[in-house]
Amino acid sequence: MYVPPSMRLTREQAWALVERYGFAVLVGADLQATHLPLTLERSEGELGSLYGHFARANPHWRALDGNRALAIFSGPHAYVSPSWYASRPAVPTWNYLAVHATGRLELLDAAATRELLERSLAHFEPALLDSLGREHDYLEKMQAGVVGFRLRIEALEGKAKLGRQRSRADQAGVEAALAQSADPQARQLWHEMQTLADEEPQA
């Protein structure tokens, strides 16, 4: 991913984006792609580890076992009109947030896969785990249909293409338009812009 220095996210910002927008595209060397949710363990290694599971019927897990893979996370994105800028002339563009995480994928054994399923339920729907998930048959049947894996992150790139190289007046115009947009993606992008701006060191 092409990431100019002015658009580069810190490791912590990239991690936070992965945690907020954890539905990823997992791609291997053969360019097969699988769309799936991934959870991040920040404490495992310098860059963390990603956990997820394939449907057992999906042959992609066999191709990726022991091999390098790329997980692509997309945050909110939106069209940016040149009419929103104070300066003229200008061209239309698209602003977005994205993270690429690369590493070697390893399959989990039965015990680790069971733990992964319990963690996933606890994260996404703890009430279901409390009501059904601790029943032996429920998790056992779920586990039979999936293949758990871990991706140890070896390279982590985060990009925030938000037009921050433009004048403050231009940025203010974009922020105002996104905040008032009927598109929920655009409004979410505006919220992310505010979060990143709050994290910037004050002069």
Phi and psi in degrees as GROMACS dihedral restraints (atoms count N, CA, C in turn):
[ dihedral_restraints ]
;  ai    aj    ak    al  type     phi  dphi    fc
    3     4     5     6     1   -76.1    20    10
    4     5     6     7     1   119.3    20    10
    6     7     8     9     1  -131.7    20    10
    7     8     9    10     1    97.1    20    10
    9    10    11    12     1   -59.2    20    10
   10    11    12    13     1   148.6    20    10
   12    13    14    15     1   -53.4    20    10
   13    14    15    16     1   -35.5    20    10
   15    16    17    18     1   -70.4    20    10
   16    17    18    19     1   -14.8    20    10
   18    19    20    21     1  -107.1    20    10
   19    20    21    22     1     1.0    20    10
   21    22    23    24     1   -77.4    20    10
   22    23    24    25     1   131.6    20    10
   24    25    26    27     1   -84.6    20    10
   25    26    27    28     1   149.2    20    10
   27    28    29    30     1   -71.6    20    10
   28    29    30    31     1   168.4    20    10
   30    31    32    33     1   -58.4    20    10
   31    32    33    34     1   -44.3    20    10
   33    34    35    36     1   -65.9    20    10
   34    35    36    37     1   -38.5    20    10
   36    37    38    39     1   -66.9    20    10
   37    38    39    40     1   -39.2    20    10
   39    40    41    42     1   -64.8    20    10
   40    41    42    43     1   -43.9    20    10
   42    43    44    45     1   -57.6    20    10
   43    44    45    46     1   -46.5    20    10
   45    46    47    48     1   -61.8    20    10
   46    47    48    49     1   -37.5    20    10
   48    49    50    51     1   -66.1    20    10
   49    50    51    52     1   -42.0    20    10
   51    52    53    54     1   -60.4    20    10
   52    53    54    55     1   -41.2    20    10
   54    55    56    57     1   -69.3    20    10
   55    56    57    58     1   -32.4    20    10
   57    58    59    60     1   -82.0    20    10
   58    59    60    61     1   -33.3    20    10
   60    61    62    63     1  -126.4    20    10
   61    62    63    64     1    69.5    20    10
   63    64    65    66     1   -84.1    20    10
   64    65    66    67     1     4.7    20    10
   66    67    68    69     1   -86.5    20    10
   67    68    69    70     1   117.1    20    10
   69    70    71    72     1  -120.0    20    10
   70    71    72    73     1   167.8    20    10
   72    73    74    75     1  -110.0    20    10
   73    74    75    76     1   122.4    20    10
   75    76    77    78     1  -104.7    20    10
   76    77    78    79     1   122.4    20    10
   78    79    80    81     1  -126.5    20    10
   79    80    81    82     1   136.8    20    10
   81    82    83    84     1  -108.3    20    10
   82    83    84    85     1  -175.2    20    10
   84    85    86    87     1   -64.4    20    10
   85    86    87    88     1   -26.1    20    10
   87    88    89    90     1   -85.0    20    10
   88    89    90    91     1     2.6    20    10
   90    91    92    93     1    69.4    20    10
   91    92    93    94     1    13.0    20    10
   93    94    95    96     1   -65.4    20    10
   94    95    96    97     1   149.2    20    10
   96    97    98    99     1  -136.6    20    10
   97    98    99   100     1   139.0    20    10
   99   100   101   102     1  -126.7    20    10
  100   101   102   103     1   134.8    20    10
  102   103   104   105     1   -96.5    20    10
  103   104   105   106     1   125.2    20    10
  105   106   107   108     1  -163.5    20    10
  106   107   108   109     1   155.7    20    10
  108   109   110   111     1   -78.2    20    10
  109   110   111   112     1   142.7    20    10
  111   112   113   114     1  -130.2    20    10
  112   113   114   115     1   143.9    20    10
  114   115   116   117     1  -113.4    20    10
  115   116   117   118     1   148.1    20    10
  117   118   119   120     1  -105.3    20    10
  118   119   120   121     1   135.1    20    10
  120   121   122   123     1  -111.5    20    10
  121   122   123   124     1   101.3    20    10
  123   124   125   126     1   -63.4    20    10
  124   125   126   127     1   -31.7    20    10
  126   127   128   129     1   -79.7    20    10
  127   128   129   130     1    -7.1    20    10
  129   130   131   132     1   -93.5    20    10
  130   131   132   133     1    99.0    20    10
  132   133   134   135     1    84.0    20    10
  133   134   135   136     1   172.5    20    10
  135   136   137   138     1   -62.3    20    10
  136   137   138   139     1   -36.8    20    10
  138   139   140   141     1  -109.7    20    10
  139   140   141   142     1     0.5    20    10
  141   142   143   144     1    91.2    20    10
  142   143   144   145     1   178.3    20    10
  144   145   146   147     1  -135.2    20    10
  145   146   147   148     1   149.8    20    10
  147   148   149   150     1  -109.0    20    10
  148   149   150   151     1   141.2    20    10
  150   151   152   153     1  -123.6    20    10
  151   152   153   154     1   144.1    20    10
  153   154   155   156     1  -167.6    20    10
  154   155   156   157     1  -174.9    20    10
  156   157   158   159     1  -147.1    20    10
  157   158   159   160     1   145.9    20    10
  159   160   161   162     1   -93.8    20    10
  160   161   162   163     1   153.9    20    10
  162   163   164   165     1   -65.2    20    10
  163   164   165   166     1   134.2    20    10
  165   166   167   168     1   -58.8    20    10
  166   167   168   169     1   -29.8    20    10
  168   169   170   171     1   -71.9    20    10
  169   170   171   172     1   -15.3    20    10
  171   172   173   174     1   -79.3    20    10
  172   173   174   175     1   116.5    20    10
  174   175   176   177     1   -71.6    20    10
  175   176   177   178     1    -6.4    20    10
  177   178   179   180     1   -61.0    20    10
  178   179   180   181     1   -33.1    20    10
  180   181   182   183     1   -63.6    20    10
  181   182   183   184     1   -30.1    20    10
  183   184   185   186     1   -68.8    20    10
  184   185   186   187     1   -38.6    20    10
  186   187   188   189     1   -69.5    20    10
  187   188   189   190     1   -31.4    20    10
  189   190   191   192     1   -90.4    20    10
  190   191   192   193     1   -15.6    20    10
  192   193   194   195     1   -55.5    20    10
  193   194   195   196     1   116.8    20    10
  195   196   197   198     1    80.5    20    10
  196   197   198   199     1     1.5    20    10
  198   199   200   201     1  -112.5    20    10
  199   200   201   202     1   166.4    20    10
  201   202   203   204     1   -77.1    20    10
  202   203   204   205     1   146.0    20    10
  204   205   206   207     1  -144.5    20    10
  205   206   207   208     1   158.8    20    10
  207   208   209   210     1  -118.2    20    10
  208   209   210   211     1   125.9    20    10
  210   211   212   213     1  -104.5    20    10
  211   212   213   214     1   124.3    20    10
  213   214   215   216     1  -110.3    20    10
  214   215   216   217     1   122.1    20    10
  216   217   218   219     1  -112.0    20    10
  217   218   219   220     1   130.4    20    10
  219   220   221   222     1  -112.6    20    10
  220   221   222   223     1   125.7    20    10
  222   223   224   225     1   -88.7    20    10
  223   224   225   226     1  -167.0    20    10
  225   226   227   228     1   -65.8    20    10
  226   227   228   229     1   153.5    20    10
  228   229   230   231     1  -147.3    20    10
  229   230   231   232     1   159.4    20    10
  231   232   233   234     1  -163.8    20    10
  232   233   234   235     1   149.8    20    10
  234   235   236   237     1   -68.2    20    10
  235   236   237   238     1   141.9    20    10
  237   238   239   240     1  -121.7    20    10
  238   239   240   241     1   118.8    20    10
  240   241   242   243     1   -85.2    20    10
  241   242   243   244     1   139.0    20    10
  243   244   245   246     1   -64.0    20    10
  244   245   246   247     1   -18.8    20    10
  246   247   248   249     1   -69.7    20    10
  247   248   249   250     1   -12.8    20    10
  249   250   251   252     1   -83.1    20    10
  250   251   252   253     1   -13.5    20    10
  252   253   254   255     1   -83.1    20    10
  253   254   255   256     1   151.0    20    10
  255   256   257   258     1   -78.6    20    10
  256   257   258   259     1   -31.2    20    10
  258   259   260   261     1   -90.1    20    10
  259   260   261   262     1   152.3    20    10
  261   262   263   264     1  -136.7    20    10
  262   263   264   265     1   151.9    20    10
  264   265   266   267     1   -78.6    20    10
  265   266   267   268     1   167.1    20    10
  267   268   269   270     1  -151.3    20    10
  268   269   270   271     1   167.3    20    10
  270   271   272   273     1  -121.4    20    10
  271   272   273   274     1   155.5    20    10
  273   274   275   276     1   -69.9    20    10
  274   275   276   277     1   156.1    20    10
  276   277   278   279     1  -152.5    20    10
  277   278   279   280     1  -175.4    20    10
  279   280   281   282     1  -133.5    20    10
  280   281   282   283     1   125.1    20    10
  282   283   284   285     1  -101.2    20    10
  283   284   285   286     1   148.3    20    10
  285   286   287   288     1  -164.8    20    10
  286   287   288   289     1   167.8    20    10
  288   289   290   291     1  -124.7    20    10
  289   290   291   292     1   139.5    20    10
  291   292   293   294     1  -153.8    20    10
  292   293   294   295     1   152.7    20    10
  294   295   296   297     1  -134.5    20    10
  295   296   297   298     1   135.5    20    10
  297   298   299   300     1  -115.0    20    10
  298   299   300   301     1   128.8    20    10
  300   301   302   303     1  -124.0    20    10
  301   302   303   304     1   123.9    20    10
  303   304   305   306     1  -116.5    20    10
  304   305   306   307     1   140.6    20    10
  306   307   308   309     1  -174.2    20    10
  307   308   309   310     1  -174.9    20    10
  309   310   311   312     1   -98.9    20    10
  310   311   312   313     1   132.2    20    10
  312   313   314   315     1   -92.6    20    10
  313   314   315   316     1   134.5    20    10
  315   316   317   318     1  -130.5    20    10
  316   317   318   319     1   137.0    20    10
  318   319   320   321     1   -76.5    20    10
  319   320   321   322     1   149.0    20    10
  321   322   323   324     1   -94.8    20    10
  322   323   324   325     1   150.1    20    10
  324   325   326   327     1   -77.6    20    10
  325   326   327   328     1   179.4    20    10
  327   328   329   330     1   -61.4    20    10
  328   329   330   331     1   -42.2    20    10
  330   331   332   333     1   -66.3    20    10
  331   332   333   334     1   -43.1    20    10
  333   334   335   336     1   -68.9    20    10
  334   335   336   337     1   -34.5    20    10
  336   337   338   339     1   -66.5    20    10
  337   338   339   340     1   -41.6    20    10
  339   340   341   342     1   -60.4    20    10
  340   341   342   343     1   -44.0    20    10
  342   343   344   345     1   -62.8    20    10
  343   344   345   346     1   -39.7    20    10
  345   346   347   348     1   -61.5    20    10
  346   347   348   349     1   -43.7    20    10
  348   349   350   351     1   -64.0    20    10
  349   350   351   352     1   -40.8    20    10
  351   352   353   354     1   -64.7    20    10
  352   353   354   355     1   -42.3    20    10
  354   355   356   357     1   -63.5    20    10
  355   356   357   358     1   -40.5    20    10
  357   358   359   360     1   -64.1    20    10
  358   359   360   361     1   -44.8    20    10
  360   361   362   363     1   -63.2    20    10
  361   362   363   364     1   -41.0    20    10
  363   364   365   366     1   -63.0    20    10
  364   365   366   367     1   -32.7    20    10
  366   367   368   369     1   -78.9    20    10
  367   368   369   370     1   -47.6    20    10
  369   370   371   372     1   -90.4    20    10
  370   371   372   373     1   -31.5    20    10
  372   373   374   375     1  -155.1    20    10
  373   374   375   376     1    75.0    20    10
  375   376   377   378     1   -59.7    20    10
  376   377   378   379     1   -30.2    20    10
  378   379   380   381     1   -64.2    20    10
  379   380   381   382     1   -35.5    20    10
  381   382   383   384     1   -67.5    20    10
  382   383   384   385     1   -39.2    20    10
  384   385   386   387     1   -62.7    20    10
  385   386   387   388     1   -40.5    20    10
  387   388   389   390     1   -68.0    20    10
  388   389   390   391     1   -37.4    20    10
  390   391   392   393     1   -86.5    20    10
  391   392   393   394     1   -37.7    20    10
  393   394   395   396     1  -126.5    20    10
  394   395   396   397     1   -33.8    20    10
  396   397   398   399     1   -63.2    20    10
  397   398   399   400     1   -24.3    20    10
  399   400   401   402     1   -88.3    20    10
  400   401   402   403     1    -1.9    20    10
  402   403   404   405     1   -74.0    20    10
  403   404   405   406     1   131.2    20    10
  405   406   407   408     1   -56.4    20    10
  406   407   408   409     1   -47.7    20    10
  408   409   410   411     1   -64.9    20    10
  409   410   411   412     1   -35.1    20    10
  411   412   413   414     1   -62.1    20    10
  412   413   414   415     1   -53.5    20    10
  414   415   416   417     1   -70.8    20    10
  415   416   417   418     1   -33.9    20    10
  417   418   419   420     1   -62.6    20    10
  418   419   420   421     1   -43.6    20    10
  420   421   422   423     1   -67.6    20    10
  421   422   423   424     1   -38.6    20    10
  423   424   425   426     1   -62.8    20    10
  424   425   426   427     1   -45.3    20    10
  426   427   428   429     1   -63.9    20    10
  427   428   429   430     1   -32.4    20    10
  429   430   431   432     1   -63.4    20    10
  430   431   432   433     1   -22.9    20    10
  432   433   434   435     1   -99.8    20    10
  433   434   435   436     1     5.7    20    10
  435   436   437   438     1  -132.9    20    10
  436   437   438   439     1   165.5    20    10
  438   439   440   441     1  -128.6    20    10
  439   440   441   442     1   113.1    20    10
  441   442   443   444     1   -81.1    20    10
  442   443   444   445     1   153.3    20    10
  444   445   446   447     1  -151.8    20    10
  445   446   447   448     1   162.7    20    10
  447   448   449   450     1  -126.6    20    10
  448   449   450   451     1   140.0    20    10
  450   451   452   453     1  -117.7    20    10
  451   452   453   454     1   108.0    20    10
  453   454   455   456     1   -76.7    20    10
  454   455   456   457     1   117.1    20    10
  456   457   458   459     1   -73.3    20    10
  457   458   459   460     1   123.1    20    10
  459   460   461   462     1  -105.4    20    10
  460   461   462   463     1   -24.5    20    10
  462   463   464   465     1  -144.3    20    10
  463   464   465   466     1   134.7    20    10
  465   466   467   468     1  -133.5    20    10
  466   467   468   469     1   120.8    20    10
  468   469   470   471     1  -125.4    20    10
  469   470   471   472     1   129.0    20    10
  471   472   473   474     1  -123.8    20    10
  472   473   474   475     1   137.9    20    10
  474   475   476   477     1  -129.5    20    10
  475   476   477   478     1   134.1    20    10
  477   478   479   480     1  -123.4    20    10
  478   479   480   481     1    94.7    20    10
  480   481   482   483     1   -89.4    20    10
  481   482   483   484     1    95.0    20    10
  483   484   485   486     1  -128.0    20    10
  484   485   486   487     1     9.4    20    10
  486   487   488   489     1    70.0    20    10
  487   488   489   490     1    27.1    20    10
  489   490   491   492     1   -74.3    20    10
  490   491   492   493     1    -6.5    20    10
  492   493   494   495     1   -81.0    20    10
  493   494   495   496     1   -10.8    20    10
  495   496   497   498     1   -82.8    20    10
  496   497   498   499     1   170.2    20    10
  498   499   500   501     1   -63.3    20    10
  499   500   501   502     1   159.4    20    10
  501   502   503   504     1   -61.8    20    10
  502   503   504   505     1   -34.5    20    10
  504   505   506   507     1   -65.0    20    10
  505   506   507   508     1   -40.3    20    10
  507   508   509   510     1   -65.2    20    10
  508   509   510   511     1   -44.1    20    10
  510   511   512   513     1   -62.3    20    10
  511   512   513   514     1   -39.2    20    10
  513   514   515   516     1   -63.9    20    10
  514   515   516   517     1   -37.7    20    10
  516   517   518   519     1   -64.2    20    10
  517   518   519   520     1   -41.4    20    10
  519   520   521   522     1   -65.8    20    10
  520   521   522   523     1   -45.7    20    10
  522   523   524   525     1   -59.9    20    10
  523   524   525   526     1   -42.7    20    10
  525   526   527   528     1   -63.8    20    10
  526   527   528   529     1   -42.4    20    10
  528   529   530   531     1   -67.3    20    10
  529   530   531   532     1   -42.2    20    10
  531   532   533   534     1   -65.6    20    10
  532   533   534   535     1   -41.8    20    10
  534   535   536   537     1   -62.9    20    10
  535   536   537   538     1   -29.8    20    10
  537   538   539   540     1   -98.2    20    10
  538   539   540   541     1     1.8    20    10
  540   541   542   543     1   -67.9    20    10
  541   542   543   544     1   149.6    20    10
  543   544   545   546     1   -78.6    20    10
  544   545   546   547     1   -12.2    20    10
  546   547   548   549     1   -84.1    20    10
  547   548   549   550     1   118.0    20    10
  549   550   551   552     1   -61.0    20    10
  550   551   552   553     1   -30.6    20    10
  552   553   554   555     1   -63.1    20    10
  553   554   555   556     1   -42.3    20    10
  555   556   557   558     1   -64.0    20    10
  556   557   558   559     1   -43.0    20    10
  558   559   560   561     1   -66.2    20    10
  559   560   561   562     1   -37.4    20    10
  561   562   563   564     1   -66.5    20    10
  562   563   564   565     1   -37.6    20    10
  564   565   566   567     1   -61.0    20    10
  565   566   567   568     1   -41.2    20    10
  567   568   569   570     1   -59.9    20    10
  568   569   570   571     1   -43.0    20    10
  570   571   572   573     1   -61.9    20    10
  571   572   573   574     1   -40.9    20    10
  573   574   575   576     1   -64.3    20    10
  574   575   576   577     1   -37.9    20    10
  576   577   578   579     1   -62.0    20    10
  577   578   579   580     1   -39.5    20    10
  579   580   581   582     1   -66.8    20    10
  580   581   582   583     1   -40.3    20    10
  582   583   584   585     1   -61.7    20    10
  583   584   585   586     1   -46.5    20    10
  585   586   587   588     1   -66.1    20    10
  586   587   588   589     1   -37.7    20    10
  588   589   590   591     1   -64.3    20    10
  589   590   591   592     1   -37.3    20    10
  591   592   593   594     1   -67.4    20    10
  592   593   594   595     1   -25.1    20    10
  594   595   596   597     1   -84.7    20    10
  595   596   597   598     1   -13.2    20    10
  597   598   599   600     1   -71.5    20    10
  598   599   600   601     1   139.7    20    10
  600   601   602   603     1   -63.0    20    10
  601   602   603   604     1   138.5    20    10
  603   604   605   606     1   -83.4    20    10
  604   605   606   607     1   138.4    20    10
